[in-house]
Amino acid sequence: MDERLIAFKRLLDIMDDLRSKCPWDQKQTIESLRNLTIEETYELADAITANNLEELKGEIGDLMLHMVFYCKIAEEKNAFDISEALNSVCDKLIHRHPHIYGDVEVQNEEEVKKNWEKLKLKEGKKSVLEGVPSALPALVKATRIQEKAKGIGFEWEDAKDVWKKVKEEIEEFEAEIEKNSDQKEEEFGDLLFSLVNYARFIDLSPESALSKTNQKFIRRFQLMEEMIQKDRIDIRNMDLEQMDHYWDKAKTSLKKRGQ
């Protein structure tokens, strides 16, 4: 038997054991697992951001366990089992890839995406934006909204035009700040949306870029704290100029380490 099938069957068998014998696993519901799954998803995202493939392997396993867990609970409710869930996605993939499983011809990735969105509309969706989850973090959601719109041709033609829009939004935001207007939040949102659009247009992931910057700031800040503590200084009594001195030291130190 294929090693992949052996490993998957082993997970299914363990899930059966846990559900029948472990008090914690017996208590879980689809609702109780929801937040845990979200947490596991973010841990997976952290592993990707850190480019830690060993950690990624473990996080994929954790998420796979959750998927099996949901299917086990659904099976107990006579709703569906894991075979139906897997066959459902297989059927969907075959239907939405007519260039592989049918006679449709495509020239590139963009044509694949456009066909995908058109097929979803044929399936009864009223809007191409219906598939964007409402609970997505705002930065990811903005990217997905723009990608969906692009799928039916609603897209800028040139990166210069997109950047021009970013500068226009900066000017509008600055104007609202100067007036201390109630519209400044809306204009700031427009500015972020336009920056996401530009990043996407030049093949950058805004979420990934910001995640890496967050991690970089954490590394530098924590090293700064360590340096201050090593010099036996109470950070609470320091002014900004003093902290900035240690910040620069931490920055230089990390750069030497390639971080």
N, C-alpha and C positions, 0 to 999 in steps of 0.2 A: 504494500500500500504506500502511496505517496506520503512522504514525511510530513507535509503540510496537513494532510487529512488526519494523520495520526495525532499530531499536536492539537489540532482543532477538536477532535473527538475527546482527547484527554481533558481539555478545558470544559467541554460539555459534561463529561462524567463527573469532574470535580464540582461543577456547579450543581449538579443533581445531589451530590453528597452534602454540600454545604446547605442547600435549601432544606434538606430533610433532617439534618443532624445538628447544625450550628444555630444556637439561639439568636445570635445577632443577625445572621443571614435570613433566618426564618421571619424575622420581624420587619425586614425591609419591604418597602412598597415602591412603585414607580415614582411617586411623589417624594419619598424620602431620599431616593437615589439622585434626584435631579441636581441638587446643589453640589453633591459629591462629584458628579460627572462634570459639572462646570469647572470645579477645582482641578480635576484631572486634566481637562482640556487646556487649562492655563499652564499647568505643569508641563504638558507636551509642548506648548508654545515656547516656554522658557528654554526647554532642551533644544528646540530648533534655533532659537535666537543665539544660544551659546554654542551652537554647532557641535553639541555633545552627542555623538551617535550612540554611545553606550547607554547614556541616560535616556535617549530617545527610544531605544529598544524597550526599556522597562516601562516607559510611559505609554507606548503603543499597547503593550500587554495589559496595562491597567485599564485603558479605555476599551480594549477588546473584551475584557472581563465584564465591564459595565454593559456592553451591548448584549452579551450573552445573558446577563442577569435580567435585563428588561424583557428579553424574549422568553426567559423561563417564567417570569411572573405573568406575562401575557398568555403563555400556554396554560398556566394554572387557571386563568380566567376564561379559558376557551375562546380567546380572542384571535390569536395567531401563534405560530411557533417559529423557531429560527429558520426552518426550511422555507416557510412562506415569506419571511422578511428577505432572505437572500435571493429567492426566486423573483421577488418583486423588483429588487434593484437590478437583477440580471435582465429581466424583461424590459425595464426602462432604458438600460444602457443599449440594448440591441435596437430598440425603437428609435432612440435618439442618435444613433450612429449609422444612418443609412449609407454613409460612404464606406463603411466597413461591412455591414450585413445586408446592404441593398445595392441598388444600381446608381446611387447619387455620386457625382464626382465633385471633389473639392480641390482647390489649389493650395490652400494654406490654412493656418490656425484660425484666422479671422472668419473665413467662410464656414468653418466648423461651428464657431460660436454663434454666428448669425442663424445657421440652420437649427441649432439647439433652441434658440429663443423662439424661432418661428414655429417649431414643432410643439413647444410648450403652449403657445397660443392656440394652436390647433386642438390641443388636448382639453381646451375649455377655460384656460386662464384668461381673465379679462384684462390683465395688465402684465407687462413684462417685469414689473417691480413686485409682483405678488410673492415671488420666491425669496425676497429679502426678509429674513427674520426680524421681527420688531425688537427683539431683545439683544441684538448684536451691539457691541460697543460702538459708539458713534463714529469713530475713525474708520473702523472696518466697514461699518454700514455705508458710509459715504463712498468708499471704494467700490463696494458691491453695487450700489445704486448706479454709479457711473459706468461700471462694466456692463450692467444689464442694459442701460440706455444705448451704450455703444453697440450692443449686440443686434440692434435693429437699425443701426446707421446714424443714431443721434450722437454725433461726435465732432469735435474740432478737427480741422484738416491739418493744422500746423502747430508745432510746439510754441512758436513765437507768438501766435495768437492767444494761446493759453496763458503764457507768461504775461502778456499784455493785460489779460483779464485779472491776473493776480495783482499787478501794480495798480490797476483801477480799483480793486477791492481794498487795497492798502490805503489809497487816498480817501476812499469813502469812509473807512473806519477811522482814520485820523480826523476827518471832518467831524464825525459824531463825537469823538473824544474831546475835541476842542470845545464843542458846544455842551459837553456833558449830557448828551441826549439819551433818552430812554432807548434809542435805536442802536446804541453801541453794541449790545449783545448780539443783536441780529446781524449787524455788519461784521462783527468778529466771526460769527458763524459762517457768513458768506466768504470771508477771507480764508478760513480753514478749509472750506469746501473747495475753493479754487486752488489752494495749495495741494490738496489731495488729488485734484484733477491733473495738475501739472506733474506731480510725482508719478502718477499712473501713466501719464503720457510719455514719460522718459524711462519707463520700466523700473520704477522704484516702488517699493512697498512702504507707504506711509506708516503703517502699523509696525513693521519690522524696523524701520529707521528710528522711530520714536522709542521703541523698546530697547534698541541698542544704546541710544542716548541715555535713557533712564538707567540702564545697567552701568554705563560709563560714569554717570554722575554718582551713583551709589558707591562704586569702587573708589572714586576720588575722595568723596566725602568721608567715607569710613577710614581711608588711609590718613586723611587730614586729622580726623579725631584721634587716631592712634599716635600720630606724631605729636599732637598737642599733649596727650596724656603722658607720652614718653618724656616730654620736657616738664612734666609736673605742673601744668597750667590748667586752671579751671576754665573750660570753654565758655561757661556762663558769664565770666567776667571780662571776656575779650570783646574788643570793638571790631567793626567790619574790616578795617585796615589790617589788623593783626591776623584775623582769620584768613584774609585774602593772601597774606604772605605764606601761610601754611598750605593754602589751596594750591598756590603755584608750585610749592615744593612737592606736594603730592602728585600734581599733574606731571611734573618733570620726571619724578621717580617712576611713575607708571609708563610713561613714554619710553623710558630706557628699557623697561621690561616688555615693550611691544604691546602695551595695553592702553 
